[in-house]
Amino acid sequence: MIKGCSVDGCNRDAKERGLCHGHYQRLRRLGHVQAERPLGRKTEGYCLIETCDRTIYAKRLCAPHYRRQLAAGDVRVEQPVRAPASDRHISHGYYVITVPTEMRYLTGGESQALEHRYVMAQVLDRPLWPDESVHHKNGDRLDNRPTNLELWSRWQPRGQRTEDKVAWALELLRRYAPEALSDQGGT
């Protein structure tokens, strides 16, 4: 028979030493279970460092100060924490973005998403199904304008349709070299 956690108010099943997994991990890491503090990953408050306004990540420190503490044994208060230049980066040729908390219903709760999939989910106002993919009509993986994106079933062949490539080439010529089209008898 499984017994409950020995911490007052905790209704989780005991796993190790009469404690649930969460309280056992606290005991192992901190030396005590901190029964008054609720279990859960959400922490409230701000970094212990007076000059820092970031939210708590672990052990009352923000993520950069916590990493410094782990790596060097010191948070190095005198060294400023570098702010990220952008909330997006490129991975495998696609933009990856940070999804705002209130919009995570479009990404299945994920905090980061491929930008083109997120844009399409916004257009559809629903999360994408696992068998759906988003196709870039002009072939540029970084061009995530809704007009350049097309929803496909996953079971499509790889590559681009030639008609999409030709249409994009004509659009480029009309925009940047209309004389090239008129020389060839085009419009």
NUKOLRO-679114 format. One line per 10 residues: number of its first residue (from 1); their letters; for each residue x, y, z of C-alpha. Coordinates in steps of 0.02 Angstrom, whole numbers, plus 32768, in hexadecimal, padded with zeros to 4 digits. Layout:
N
NUM	A	X:Y:Z ~ ...
REM end
This chain:
187
1	MIKGCSVDGC	8000:8000:8000 ~ 8042:80AC:7FD0 ~ 804B:8129:805F ~ 8039:81E4:8053 ~ 80C4:8263:8067 ~ 80F0:8284:811D ~ 80F0:8342:8105 ~ 8053:8391:814F ~ 7FDA:83CA:80C8 ~ 802C:8366:803C
11	NRDAKERGLC	7FB9:82E5:7FEE ~ 8037:829A:7F74 ~ 8070:81E6:7F7D ~ 8110:81C5:7FDF ~ 81A1:8188:7F73 ~ 8242:8197:7FD8 ~ 825B:81A1:8094 ~ 81A1:81BD:80B1 ~ 81A1:8258:8043 ~ 8159:827E:7F99
21	HGHYQRLRRL	81D5:829D:7F0D ~ 81CC:835B:7F1C ~ 81EA:8362:7FD8 ~ 8272:82DD:7FCB ~ 82CC:8347:7F47 ~ 82C3:83DF:7FB9 ~ 8308:8379:804A ~ 8395:8339:7FDD ~ 83C2:83E3:7F93 ~ 83A1:845A:8023
31	GHVQAERPLG	83AC:83EC:80BE ~ 82F6:840A:80EF ~ 824B:83F6:809E ~ 820A:84A8:80B5 ~ 815B:846A:80DD ~ 8116:851C:80E0 ~ 8147:8538:8029 ~ 80D2:84E7:7FA9 ~ 8116:846E:7F29 ~ 8117:84A0:7E74
41	RKTEGYCLIE	8187:84EC:7DF2 ~ 8138:8598:7DF7 ~ 819A:860D:7E65 ~ 8168:86BD:7E8F ~ 81D3:874F:7EB8 ~ 8272:879E:7E7B ~ 8329:8773:7E7F ~ 8381:877F:7F27 ~ 8402:87F6:7EDB ~ 83C9:88A8:7F05
51	TCDRTIYAKR	83F6:88F2:7E5B ~ 839E:8868:7DF8 ~ 82E7:8872:7DC5 ~ 82D7:87C6:7D76 ~ 825F:8743:7DBA ~ 829B:86B2:7E24 ~ 82DB:8618:7DC9 ~ 8324:85AE:7E57 ~ 8360:85C7:7F09 ~ 831D:867A:7F0A
61	LCAPHYRRQL	838E:86AB:7E77 ~ 8364:86D5:7DC3 ~ 83A4:865E:7D3C ~ 8446:86BC:7D11 ~ 8478:86D5:7DC7 ~ 844B:8621:7DF0 ~ 84B8:85E0:7D60 ~ 8548:864D:7D9B ~ 8534:8609:7E4B ~ 8539:8556:7E0A
71	AAGDVRVEQP	85CD:8572:7D96 ~ 863E:85E2:7DFF ~ 85F7:85DA:7EAF ~ 85D6:8695:7EA6 ~ 854B:86FA:7E54 ~ 85C8:8784:7E23 ~ 8555:8815:7E4C ~ 85D1:8893:7E05 ~ 85C5:8844:7D57 ~ 8524:887C:7CFF
81	VRAPASDRHI	84B0:87F9:7CB8 ~ 84A8:8806:7BFC ~ 83F8:881A:7BB7 ~ 83CC:87AF:7B21 ~ 83D0:8811:7A7D ~ 832E:87C3:7A41 ~ 82A7:874A:7A75 ~ 82C4:86E2:79D8 ~ 8353:8681:798D ~ 8373:8614:78F5
91	SHGYYVITVP	8376:8556:7904 ~ 8388:84E6:786B ~ 835F:8579:77FA ~ 82BD:85A9:7852 ~ 8298:8633:78D1 ~ 8271:85F3:7980 ~ 8211:8670:79EA ~ 81D9:8682:7A9E ~ 811C:8672:7AA6 ~ 80C2:86EB:7B1B
101	TEMRYLTGGE	806F:8691:7BAD ~ 7FBF:86C4:7B78 ~ 7FDA:867B:7AC8 ~ 8021:85D2:7AFB ~ 7F7A:857E:7ADA ~ 7FAE:8588:7A23 ~ 804D:8524:7A43 ~ 800C:849E:7AB9 ~ 8053:84FC:7B4E ~ 8104:8506:7B0A
111	SQALEHRYVM	8166:85A4:7B34 ~ 81C8:85A0:7A92 ~ 818E:8577:79E2 ~ 81C3:8580:792E ~ 8189:862A:78F5 ~ 8139:85EF:7853 ~ 80CF:856E:78B0 ~ 809E:85F0:7933 ~ 806C:866E:78AC ~ 8000:85EB:7856
121	AQVLDRPLWP	7FB0:85BA:78FC ~ 7F85:8672:7917 ~ 7F39:867D:7869 ~ 7ECF:85E2:788B ~ 7EB1:8612:7942 ~ 7ED5:855F:7976 ~ 7F6A:84F0:7998 ~ 7FAD:8490:7903 ~ 7F8E:83D5:78FB ~ 8028:8364:7900
131	DESVHHKNGD	800C:8330:784B ~ 8006:83E5:780D ~ 809E:8442:77CD ~ 80B7:84F5:7796 ~ 8100:8512:76E9 ~ 8160:85AF:76B6 ~ 8122:85DB:7608 ~ 81BF:863B:75D6 ~ 8237:85BD:7624 ~ 827E:863B:76A2
141	RLDNRPTNLE	8270:85EA:774E ~ 8287:8693:77A3 ~ 81F7:86E7:7745 ~ 8166:86C5:77BB ~ 80E5:873F:7776 ~ 8039:86EE:7777 ~ 802B:870B:76BB ~ 80C8:86A2:76A0 ~ 808C:8610:770B ~ 801E:8580:76D5
151	LWSRWQPRGQ	7FD6:84F5:7740 ~ 7FFE:8447:7701 ~ 7FD5:839A:773A ~ 8076:8348:7776 ~ 8067:82C2:76F2 ~ 80A0:8332:7664 ~ 8140:831A:7603 ~ 81D9:8382:7633 ~ 820D:841B:75D2 ~ 81AB:84A5:757D
161	RTEDKVAWAL	812A:84A6:74F5 ~ 8172:84ED:7454 ~ 80DA:855D:743F ~ 8101:85AE:74E7 ~ 81B5:85CC:74B3 ~ 8183:8616:740B ~ 8100:8688:745B ~ 817F:86C5:74DB ~ 8202:86E3:7453 ~ 8186:8748:73ED
171	ELLRRYAPEA	8156:87AE:7487 ~ 820E:87D4:74A6 ~ 8229:8807:73F1 ~ 818F:8879:73F3 ~ 81CD:88CB:7492 ~ 8287:88DD:746E ~ 82A3:88C7:73B3 ~ 8202:88EA:7352 ~ 8269:8911:72B8 ~ 82A4:885B:72B5
181	LSDQGGT	81F0:8822:72A0 ~ 81C9:88A0:7217 ~ 8267:886D:71B6 ~ 822B:87B9:71B5 ~ 817A:87E2:7180 ~ 8134:87C8:7231 ~ 80BF:883A:7290
REM end
